[in-house]
Amino acid sequence: MRFFSDNAAPAHPKVMEAIERANRLDTAYDGDEWSRRLDGAFSDLFERQVRALWVTTGTAANSLALAALCPSYGAIVCHREAHIENDEAGAPGFFTGGAKLMLVDGPGAKVTPEAVAAACDRIRPDVHQVQPKALSITNATEYGLAYAATEVGTLGELARSRGLGFHLDGARFANALVTTGETPADVTWRAGVDALSFGFVKNGGLNAEALILFRTELADEVAVRRKRAGHLLSKGRMMAAQILAMLENDLWLENARAANTAAQSLAEAAPERLVYPVEANEVFLKASPEEAAALRAQGFDFYDWALGEIRLVTSWDQGGEPVERLAAAIAAL
């Protein structure tokens, strides 16, 4: 009974069907009929003209976006717990050609305007220190908290005032939107976001993520960087087809809603154990090593997190019995 990562969930059947339909003769790379539809599909979703590129991983999406927003001699402001800091093996520095990460703190892995301003103010405006050039946040955060559009907007205004490019890591973007009920446009470009890493793999995709550029003038550069980094697949239609299948009839939101509902069921089993509010599909609970061992002895799989804490992650396919059994086991601890 798997609760350690939504990356381990199966691809949705409609995604697999879309790949099968795309498995026929067409042109190569990103000139196929499916890839050509991405700009229009995402422009409709975001209520404005955007450029959309498929990539193979969230790490690639994040790093390609940051490479376009931050020069090699600049710094990217992000949370100390951000995925780009802790889980991408230095990829942002590799893709940018040397940019550094400037780490800030904030509750629940949320970046605050005060923290960003303080970090920037500490840097002297001279040649001896690396100057901040971009801001990156994660929605939902690494601790499962969702940014409201007003929060993103405040950070967006700050980024503009400081001349920072603004990137949003949306590995669990769908889960955040299901919680806030806000539109994709309101929580991204209307709030000042320049580029979005739009996650699909955690939410029912197979191996495709989308990089959405609200600053469309960046698209040509990012396309070259994608090729140079080895991420331009020759059969790109397989990537585009699964993304389009997820967008059709809002399957991406339906899947996220299912995962969030499962997480809420676990949260309700023992609210006094919650480390953070549950606003996406991640549940962080206080549990002693002995309690964690007792859960594992019943067949549940999950990550130990901080000392005395565990992390449970629910997926689009996890309704019914597994969730009910885990909720009962948590309540019985």
C-alpha positions as CSV (number, residue, x, y, z in Angstrom):
1,M,0.0,0.0,0.0
2,R,2.0,2.8,-1.5
3,F,2.0,6.3,0.1
4,F,5.7,7.3,-0.4
5,S,5.3,9.3,-3.6
6,D,2.8,10.2,-6.3
7,N,5.7,9.6,-8.8
8,A,5.1,5.9,-8.3
9,A,1.4,6.0,-9.4
10,P,0.5,4.5,-12.7
11,A,-0.2,6.6,-15.8
12,H,-3.9,7.3,-16.3
13,P,-5.5,5.0,-18.9
14,K,-6.5,7.9,-21.1
15,V,-2.9,9.0,-21.2
16,M,-1.9,5.5,-22.4
17,E,-4.7,5.6,-25.0
18,A,-3.5,8.9,-26.3
19,I,0.1,7.6,-26.7
20,E,-1.2,4.7,-28.6
21,R,-3.2,6.9,-31.0
22,A,-0.1,9.0,-31.5
23,N,2.0,5.9,-32.4
24,R,1.8,6.4,-36.1
25,L,3.8,8.2,-38.9
26,D,4.2,11.9,-38.4
27,T,7.0,14.4,-38.6
28,A,9.8,14.3,-35.9
29,Y,10.8,16.3,-32.9
30,D,8.2,19.0,-32.1
31,G,6.7,19.6,-35.6
32,D,4.0,17.0,-35.3
33,E,0.3,17.8,-35.1
34,W,0.1,17.1,-31.3
35,S,3.0,19.4,-30.4
36,R,1.7,22.1,-32.7
37,R,-1.5,22.1,-30.6
38,L,0.1,22.8,-27.3
39,D,0.4,26.6,-27.6
40,G,-3.3,26.9,-28.4
41,A,-4.4,24.5,-25.7
42,F,-2.5,26.2,-23.0
43,S,-3.4,29.7,-24.3
44,D,-7.0,28.7,-23.9
45,L,-6.4,27.4,-20.4
46,F,-4.5,30.5,-19.3
47,E,-6.7,33.0,-21.1
48,R,-3.8,34.6,-23.0
49,Q,-1.2,33.8,-25.6
50,V,1.5,31.6,-24.2
51,R,4.2,29.3,-25.5
52,A,4.3,25.7,-24.3
53,L,7.1,23.2,-24.7
54,W,7.1,19.6,-23.5
55,V,10.0,18.3,-21.5
56,T,10.8,14.9,-20.0
57,T,11.2,15.9,-16.3
58,G,10.3,18.6,-13.8
59,T,14.0,19.1,-13.2
60,A,14.4,20.0,-16.9
61,A,11.4,22.3,-16.9
62,N,12.6,24.1,-13.8
63,S,16.2,24.4,-15.0
64,L,15.3,25.5,-18.5
65,A,13.0,28.2,-17.2
66,L,15.6,29.5,-14.8
67,A,18.3,29.4,-17.4
68,A,16.1,31.7,-19.5
69,L,15.3,34.0,-16.6
70,C,18.7,34.2,-14.9
71,P,22.2,34.8,-16.4
72,S,25.1,32.6,-15.4
73,Y,26.5,35.4,-13.2
74,G,23.2,35.9,-11.3
75,A,21.4,34.4,-8.3
76,I,18.0,32.7,-8.0
77,V,16.1,33.4,-4.7
78,C,14.3,30.3,-3.5
79,H,13.2,28.6,-0.3
80,R,15.8,26.6,1.6
81,E,13.5,23.5,1.2
82,A,12.8,24.1,-2.5
83,H,13.1,21.1,-4.9
84,I,15.6,23.1,-7.0
85,E,17.9,23.3,-3.9
86,N,17.5,19.8,-2.3
87,D,16.4,17.4,-5.0
88,E,17.9,18.4,-8.4
89,A,21.6,17.6,-8.0
90,G,22.7,21.1,-8.9
91,A,20.8,21.1,-12.2
92,P,19.8,24.9,-12.0
93,G,23.5,25.8,-11.8
94,F,24.4,23.3,-14.6
95,F,21.7,24.6,-16.9
96,T,22.3,28.3,-16.2
97,G,26.1,27.9,-16.5
98,G,26.9,28.9,-13.0
99,A,24.0,30.9,-11.4
100,K,23.8,30.4,-7.6
101,L,20.8,29.8,-5.4
102,M,20.1,32.4,-2.7
103,L,18.2,30.6,0.1
104,V,15.5,32.1,2.3
105,D,13.3,30.7,5.0
106,G,9.5,30.7,5.5
107,P,6.9,28.6,7.2
108,G,5.8,25.4,5.4
109,A,8.4,26.1,2.6
110,K,6.5,29.2,1.6
111,V,8.6,32.1,0.4
112,T,7.5,35.4,1.9
113,P,8.0,38.9,0.5
114,E,9.8,40.0,3.6
115,A,12.3,37.2,3.3
116,V,12.9,38.0,-0.4
117,A,13.4,41.6,0.3
118,A,15.8,41.0,3.2
119,A,17.9,38.6,1.1
120,C,18.1,41.1,-1.8
121,D,18.9,44.0,0.6
122,R,21.9,42.1,2.1
123,I,23.6,42.1,-1.3
124,R,25.7,45.1,-2.1
125,P,25.1,46.5,-5.6
126,D,28.7,46.1,-6.7
127,V,30.9,43.7,-8.7
128,H,32.0,41.7,-5.6
129,Q,28.7,40.0,-4.9
130,V,26.4,37.9,-7.0
131,Q,23.3,39.9,-7.7
132,P,19.8,38.4,-7.5
133,K,18.2,38.0,-10.9
134,A,15.3,35.6,-10.5
135,L,12.8,34.3,-7.9
136,S,11.5,30.8,-7.8
137,I,8.6,29.5,-5.7
138,T,6.8,26.1,-5.6
139,N,3.0,25.7,-5.6
140,A,2.0,23.5,-3.8
141,T,5.1,23.8,-1.6
142,E,7.4,21.0,-0.6
143,Y,5.2,20.7,2.6
144,G,2.0,20.7,0.7
145,L,0.8,24.3,1.3
146,A,-0.9,26.2,-1.5
147,Y,-0.2,29.8,-2.4
148,A,-3.3,31.9,-3.0
149,A,-3.3,34.3,-6.0
150,T,-2.9,37.2,-3.7
151,E,0.2,35.7,-2.2
152,V,1.7,35.1,-5.6
153,G,0.7,38.6,-6.7
154,T,2.5,40.2,-3.8
155,L,5.7,38.3,-4.7
156,G,5.2,39.2,-8.3
157,E,5.0,42.9,-7.6
158,L,8.2,42.5,-5.5
159,A,9.9,40.6,-8.3
160,R,9.1,43.4,-10.8
161,S,10.2,46.1,-8.5
162,R,13.6,44.3,-8.0
163,G,14.0,43.4,-11.6
164,L,13.7,39.6,-10.9
165,G,12.4,37.0,-13.3
166,F,9.6,35.0,-11.6
167,H,9.4,31.2,-12.0
168,L,6.8,28.9,-10.5
169,D,7.6,25.3,-9.9
170,G,4.2,23.6,-10.4
171,A,5.0,20.0,-9.9
172,R,1.7,19.8,-7.9
173,F,0.1,22.8,-9.6
174,A,-3.2,21.0,-10.1
175,N,-3.4,20.0,-6.4
176,A,-2.9,23.6,-5.3
177,L,-5.6,24.9,-7.7
178,V,-8.1,22.3,-6.5
179,T,-7.6,23.6,-3.0
180,T,-7.8,27.4,-3.7
181,G,-10.4,27.2,-6.4
182,E,-8.6,29.9,-8.3
183,T,-8.0,30.0,-12.1
184,P,-4.7,29.0,-13.7
185,A,-4.4,32.6,-15.0
186,D,-5.0,34.3,-11.6
187,V,-2.3,32.3,-9.8
188,T,0.3,32.7,-12.6
189,W,0.7,35.5,-15.2
190,R,-1.9,37.8,-13.6
191,A,0.2,37.5,-10.5
192,G,3.4,38.3,-12.3
193,V,4.8,34.8,-13.1
194,D,7.0,34.7,-16.2
195,A,7.4,30.9,-16.5
196,L,5.6,27.9,-15.1
197,S,6.8,24.3,-14.8
198,F,3.4,22.5,-15.2
199,G,3.5,19.1,-13.6
200,F,1.8,16.1,-15.2
201,V,3.8,13.0,-14.1
202,K,2.8,13.1,-10.5
203,N,-0.8,13.6,-11.5
204,G,-1.4,10.8,-14.0
205,G,1.1,11.5,-16.8
206,L,3.6,9.0,-18.0
207,N,6.8,10.9,-18.7
208,A,5.9,14.4,-19.9
209,E,5.8,17.8,-18.2
210,A,5.1,21.1,-19.7
211,L,7.1,24.4,-19.6
212,I,4.7,27.3,-20.0
213,L,6.3,30.7,-21.0
214,F,4.1,33.7,-20.3
215,R,7.0,35.8,-21.6
216,T,6.7,34.4,-25.1
217,E,9.8,36.1,-26.3
218,L,11.8,33.5,-24.3
219,A,10.5,30.6,-26.3
220,D,13.1,30.5,-29.1
221,E,15.9,30.6,-26.5
222,V,14.4,27.9,-24.4
223,A,13.8,25.7,-27.5
224,V,17.5,25.9,-28.3
225,R,18.4,25.2,-24.7
226,R,16.1,22.2,-24.6
227,K,17.9,20.7,-27.7
228,R,21.3,21.5,-26.3
229,A,20.5,19.8,-23.0
230,G,19.4,16.6,-24.8
231,H,15.7,17.0,-24.1
232,L,14.4,17.3,-27.6
233,L,12.9,13.9,-28.2
234,S,12.6,12.7,-31.8
235,K,9.2,11.3,-31.2
236,G,7.9,14.3,-29.4
237,R,4.3,13.5,-30.4
238,M,4.2,10.9,-27.6
239,M,4.9,13.7,-25.1
240,A,2.4,16.2,-26.5
241,A,-0.3,13.6,-26.9
242,Q,-0.3,12.7,-23.2
243,I,-0.3,16.3,-22.1
244,L,-3.3,17.0,-24.4
245,A,-5.1,14.0,-23.0
246,M,-4.7,15.3,-19.5
247,L,-6.0,18.7,-20.4
248,E,-9.1,17.3,-22.2
249,N,-12.2,17.6,-20.1
250,D,-10.1,18.8,-17.2
251,L,-8.7,15.3,-16.4
252,W,-5.7,17.0,-14.7
253,L,-8.1,18.7,-12.2
254,E,-10.1,15.5,-11.8
255,N,-7.0,13.5,-10.9
256,A,-5.8,16.2,-8.5
257,R,-9.2,16.3,-6.8
258,A,-9.1,12.6,-6.2
259,A,-5.6,12.8,-4.7
260,N,-6.5,15.7,-2.5
261,T,-9.6,14.0,-1.2
262,A,-7.6,10.9,-0.2
263,A,-5.1,13.2,1.6
264,Q,-8.0,14.9,3.5
265,S,-9.2,11.4,4.6
266,L,-5.8,10.7,6.1
267,A,-5.7,14.1,7.8
268,E,-9.0,13.7,9.4
269,A,-7.9,10.4,11.0
270,A,-5.7,12.1,13.5
271,P,-5.8,15.9,13.2
272,E,-3.8,16.4,16.4
273,R,-0.8,14.8,14.6
274,L,-0.7,17.2,11.6
275,V,2.5,19.1,11.3
276,Y,1.1,21.4,8.5
277,P,-2.4,22.0,7.2
278,V,-3.2,19.6,4.3
279,E,-3.8,21.8,1.2
280,A,-2.7,19.4,-1.5
281,N,-1.9,15.7,-1.6
282,E,0.9,15.5,1.0
283,V,0.3,14.8,4.7
284,F,3.0,15.3,7.3
285,L,2.3,13.6,10.6
286,K,4.0,13.4,14.0
287,A,4.8,9.8,14.5
288,S,7.5,8.2,16.7
289,P,9.9,5.6,15.1
290,E,7.9,2.9,16.9
291,E,4.6,4.2,15.5
292,A,6.1,4.4,12.0
293,A,7.3,0.8,12.3
294,A,3.9,-0.3,13.4
295,L,2.3,1.2,10.3
296,R,5.0,-0.4,8.0
297,A,4.3,-3.7,9.7
298,Q,0.8,-3.5,8.4
299,G,2.0,-3.0,4.8
300,F,2.0,0.8,4.4
301,D,4.9,2.4,2.6
302,F,6.0,6.0,3.2
303,Y,8.9,8.3,3.9
304,D,10.4,9.2,7.3
305,W,10.8,12.9,7.3
306,A,12.2,15.0,10.1
307,L,12.8,13.4,13.5
308,G,9.5,12.1,14.7
309,E,7.6,13.0,11.5
310,I,6.5,11.0,8.5
311,R,5.3,12.0,5.0
312,L,2.3,10.4,3.3
313,V,1.6,11.2,-0.4
314,T,-1.7,10.3,-2.0
315,S,-2.2,9.7,-5.8
316,W,-5.0,10.1,-8.3
317,D,-5.6,6.3,-8.2
318,Q,-5.8,5.9,-4.5
319,G,-9.4,5.9,-3.4
320,G,-11.3,3.4,-1.3
321,E,-9.8,0.6,0.7
322,P,-6.1,1.5,0.9
323,V,-6.8,5.0,2.1
324,E,-9.5,3.8,4.5
325,R,-7.2,1.2,6.0
326,L,-4.4,3.6,6.5
327,A,-6.7,6.2,8.1
328,A,-7.9,3.5,10.5
329,A,-4.4,2.5,11.3
330,I,-3.3,6.1,12.0
331,A,-6.4,6.6,14.2
332,A,-5.5,3.5,16.1
333,L,-1.9,4.4,17.0
